[in-house]
Amino acid sequence: MVNKLYPDAASALEGLLFDGMHLCAGGFGLCGIPERLIDAIRDSGVKYLTIASNNAGIDGEGLGKLLRTRQVKKMISSYVGENKEFERQYLAGELEVEFCPQGTLAERCRAGGAGIPGFYTKTGVGTAVAEGKEVKSFDGQDYILERGIFADVALIKGWKADESGNLIFRKTARNFNQPMATAAKICVAEVEEVVPVGSLDPDCIHLPGIYVKRMIIGAPYDKKIEFRTVRQRETA
């Protein structure tokens, strides 16, 4: 059995990073993000990155760390609302942004992983999303052509894996991690726990180990809350 487990994030990414590369990153806000791998990319100094991810975390957390160090050239994202640095760089013309509806982004990654170069969708027809894209009519309805996404490296966060890389996500932390894992030449996963082969129920595997080439244990995690809202205490 090939040893997929590496001692730390830097060693797991060794030989994979280069300037101008394309990354797919799992996560949704701060939920299910590959924190240790993002830190290792920041520390490597690699730059001019194109990153496909639902969003860029928040200021100073998640992919927001790479925005702060100016390592990102382009984001392919569907939501940017909680990241002021993202907004500032975009409005200043310092960051390229390809806005993509959330379901379309997930399908573009799934398609890329399945070897599908493009697909037609009604989402975005008649909006700015359709600008510059082919439009085709099916049964009297217009659809736009969206390209599949296939990156150099995918970075994902899982909950539990066995030594072969068969992986389980925990609840909503599955989010974009599953399609991103397939949409790259090499998938590097960080997980909270690794167990012996045969320990996991095959019916509970979310991502087969054939997709996971390298893996680290990232635990323990300080699980942050992206946006906290509390009500004021009522006076006695």
C-alpha positions as CSV (number, residue, x, y, z in Angstrom):
1,M,0.0,0.0,0.0
2,V,1.3,3.4,-1.0
3,N,2.0,5.7,2.0
4,K,-0.2,8.8,1.4
5,L,0.3,10.2,4.9
6,Y,2.8,13.1,5.2
7,P,4.1,14.6,8.5
8,D,3.0,18.1,7.8
9,A,1.4,20.4,5.2
10,A,4.7,21.7,3.8
11,S,6.0,18.2,3.0
12,A,2.6,17.2,1.5
13,L,2.8,20.1,-0.9
14,E,6.5,19.7,-1.7
15,G,7.1,19.6,-5.5
16,L,3.6,20.6,-6.3
17,L,3.6,24.4,-6.1
18,F,4.7,26.9,-8.8
19,D,4.0,30.5,-9.6
20,G,0.9,30.9,-11.8
21,M,-0.7,27.6,-10.8
22,H,-4.4,26.9,-10.6
23,L,-5.9,25.6,-7.3
24,C,-9.3,24.3,-6.3
25,A,-10.0,24.8,-2.6
26,G,-12.8,23.3,-0.6
27,G,-14.8,25.0,2.1
28,F,-17.6,27.4,2.5
29,G,-16.7,30.5,4.5
30,L,-14.7,29.1,7.4
31,C,-16.5,25.7,7.3
32,G,-14.5,22.8,6.0
33,I,-11.5,24.8,4.8
34,P,-8.0,23.2,4.5
35,E,-6.4,25.5,7.1
36,R,-3.0,23.9,7.4
37,L,-2.6,23.6,3.6
38,I,-3.5,27.2,3.1
39,D,-0.9,28.2,5.8
40,A,1.7,26.1,4.0
41,I,1.0,27.8,0.7
42,R,1.2,31.2,2.3
43,D,4.6,30.3,3.8
44,S,5.9,28.9,0.5
45,G,5.7,32.3,-1.1
46,V,4.2,31.0,-4.3
47,K,2.3,33.7,-6.2
48,Y,0.1,34.7,-9.2
49,L,-2.4,32.0,-8.1
50,T,-5.8,31.3,-9.7
51,I,-8.1,29.8,-7.1
52,A,-11.5,28.3,-7.6
53,S,-13.4,28.3,-4.3
54,N,-16.9,29.3,-3.2
55,N,-15.4,32.3,-1.5
56,A,-12.1,33.6,-0.1
57,G,-12.8,33.1,3.6
58,I,-12.8,36.3,5.7
59,D,-10.2,38.9,6.3
60,G,-7.1,37.2,7.7
61,E,-8.7,33.7,7.8
62,G,-8.9,30.9,5.2
63,L,-8.0,32.0,1.7
64,G,-8.1,35.6,3.0
65,K,-4.6,34.9,4.3
66,L,-3.4,34.6,0.7
67,L,-5.2,37.7,-0.3
68,R,-3.4,39.6,2.5
69,T,0.0,38.5,1.2
70,R,-0.9,39.3,-2.4
71,Q,-0.3,35.8,-3.6
72,V,-3.6,35.5,-5.5
73,K,-4.0,36.8,-9.1
74,K,-7.5,35.6,-9.8
75,M,-10.5,34.2,-7.8
76,I,-13.3,32.1,-9.4
77,S,-15.9,32.5,-6.7
78,S,-19.7,32.8,-6.1
79,Y,-19.7,34.9,-2.8
80,V,-17.4,37.7,-1.5
81,G,-19.6,39.4,1.1
82,E,-17.6,38.8,4.3
83,N,-14.2,39.7,3.0
84,K,-13.3,43.4,2.9
85,E,-9.8,42.9,1.5
86,F,-11.3,40.9,-1.4
87,E,-13.6,43.8,-2.1
88,R,-10.9,46.4,-1.8
89,Q,-8.5,44.5,-4.2
90,Y,-11.2,43.9,-6.7
91,L,-12.5,47.5,-6.8
92,A,-8.9,48.7,-7.0
93,G,-8.2,46.5,-10.0
94,E,-5.6,44.5,-8.1
95,L,-7.5,41.2,-8.2
96,E,-9.2,39.4,-11.2
97,V,-12.6,38.0,-10.2
98,E,-14.7,35.6,-12.2
99,F,-18.1,35.5,-10.5
100,C,-19.9,32.2,-10.9
101,P,-23.3,31.2,-9.5
102,Q,-22.9,28.8,-6.6
103,G,-24.5,25.8,-8.2
104,T,-22.8,26.4,-11.5
105,L,-19.4,26.6,-9.7
106,A,-20.0,23.2,-8.1
107,E,-21.1,21.7,-11.4
108,R,-18.1,23.2,-13.2
109,C,-15.8,21.4,-10.8
110,R,-17.8,18.2,-10.9
111,A,-17.7,18.3,-14.7
112,G,-14.0,18.9,-14.8
113,G,-13.4,15.9,-12.5
114,A,-15.6,13.8,-14.8
115,G,-13.7,14.8,-17.9
116,I,-16.6,16.9,-19.2
117,P,-15.2,20.1,-20.9
118,G,-18.4,22.1,-20.8
119,F,-22.1,22.0,-20.3
120,Y,-25.2,24.2,-20.9
121,T,-27.2,25.8,-18.1
122,K,-30.0,28.4,-17.9
123,T,-28.5,29.9,-14.8
124,G,-27.1,33.4,-15.7
125,V,-29.0,33.8,-19.0
126,G,-29.6,37.4,-19.7
127,T,-27.2,38.6,-16.9
128,A,-23.6,39.7,-16.7
129,V,-22.7,36.1,-16.0
130,A,-23.5,35.3,-19.7
131,E,-21.3,38.0,-21.1
132,G,-18.8,36.5,-23.6
133,K,-20.2,33.0,-23.4
134,E,-21.9,31.0,-26.1
135,V,-25.7,30.9,-26.0
136,K,-27.6,28.1,-27.5
137,S,-31.4,27.4,-27.7
138,F,-32.9,24.1,-26.7
139,D,-36.6,23.6,-27.1
140,G,-37.1,27.3,-27.4
141,Q,-35.1,28.1,-24.2
142,D,-31.7,29.8,-24.1
143,Y,-28.8,28.2,-22.3
144,I,-25.2,29.4,-21.8
145,L,-22.1,27.3,-22.1
146,E,-20.0,26.9,-19.0
147,R,-16.6,25.4,-19.0
148,G,-15.5,22.6,-16.6
149,I,-12.8,23.4,-14.1
150,F,-9.7,21.2,-13.8
151,A,-6.9,22.6,-11.7
152,D,-3.2,21.6,-11.0
153,V,-3.9,20.9,-7.3
154,A,-7.0,20.5,-5.1
155,L,-6.9,21.3,-1.4
156,I,-9.6,19.8,0.7
157,K,-10.5,19.3,4.4
158,G,-12.1,16.0,5.6
159,W,-13.1,14.6,8.9
160,K,-11.9,11.0,9.0
161,A,-9.9,9.0,6.6
162,D,-8.3,5.6,6.5
163,E,-4.7,5.0,5.5
164,S,-5.7,4.5,1.8
165,G,-7.3,7.9,1.7
166,N,-10.9,6.8,1.8
167,L,-12.5,9.9,3.3
168,I,-15.6,10.9,5.3
169,F,-16.7,14.5,5.6
170,R,-18.6,15.7,8.6
171,K,-22.1,17.3,8.0
172,T,-22.0,20.7,6.3
173,A,-18.2,20.6,6.1
174,R,-18.7,18.4,3.0
175,N,-19.8,21.5,1.0
176,F,-17.5,22.1,-1.9
177,N,-14.8,19.7,-0.8
178,Q,-16.2,16.7,-2.6
179,P,-16.4,18.1,-6.1
180,M,-13.1,20.0,-5.7
181,A,-11.3,16.8,-4.8
182,T,-11.9,15.3,-8.2
183,A,-11.3,18.5,-10.2
184,A,-7.5,18.5,-10.2
185,K,-4.5,16.5,-11.2
186,I,-3.5,16.0,-7.6
187,C,-5.7,16.2,-4.5
188,V,-4.1,16.9,-1.1
189,A,-6.4,16.3,1.9
190,E,-6.1,17.4,5.5
191,V,-8.2,15.4,8.0
192,E,-8.8,15.3,11.7
193,E,-8.2,11.6,12.2
194,V,-6.6,8.7,10.2
195,V,-7.7,5.1,11.1
196,P,-6.5,1.7,9.8
197,V,-7.8,0.4,6.5
198,G,-11.0,-1.5,7.1
199,S,-12.1,0.6,10.0
200,L,-14.6,2.7,8.0
201,D,-18.0,1.4,6.8
202,P,-17.7,1.3,3.0
203,D,-21.3,2.6,2.7
204,C,-20.3,5.8,4.6
205,I,-17.3,6.8,2.4
206,H,-17.9,10.1,0.7
207,L,-14.7,10.3,-1.3
208,P,-12.9,7.1,-2.5
209,G,-9.2,7.0,-1.8
210,I,-8.3,6.8,-5.5
211,Y,-8.8,10.6,-5.6
212,V,-6.6,11.4,-2.6
213,K,-2.9,11.4,-3.5
214,R,-1.4,13.0,-0.3
215,M,-2.8,13.5,3.1
216,I,-2.0,15.1,6.5
217,I,-3.5,15.1,9.9
218,G,-4.3,18.8,10.7
219,A,-5.9,18.4,14.1
220,P,-6.3,20.0,16.6
221,Y,-8.4,22.8,15.2
222,D,-9.7,26.0,16.7
223,K,-13.0,26.1,14.9
224,K,-13.9,29.7,14.4
225,I,-17.2,31.3,13.8
226,E,-17.4,33.4,10.7
227,F,-20.1,35.8,11.7
228,R,-21.3,35.9,15.3
229,T,-24.6,37.7,16.1
230,V,-25.9,37.9,19.7
231,R,-28.9,39.6,21.2
232,Q,-28.6,42.1,23.9
233,R,-29.3,40.9,27.4
234,E,-32.7,42.0,28.6
235,T,-32.7,44.3,31.6
236,A,-33.9,42.7,34.8
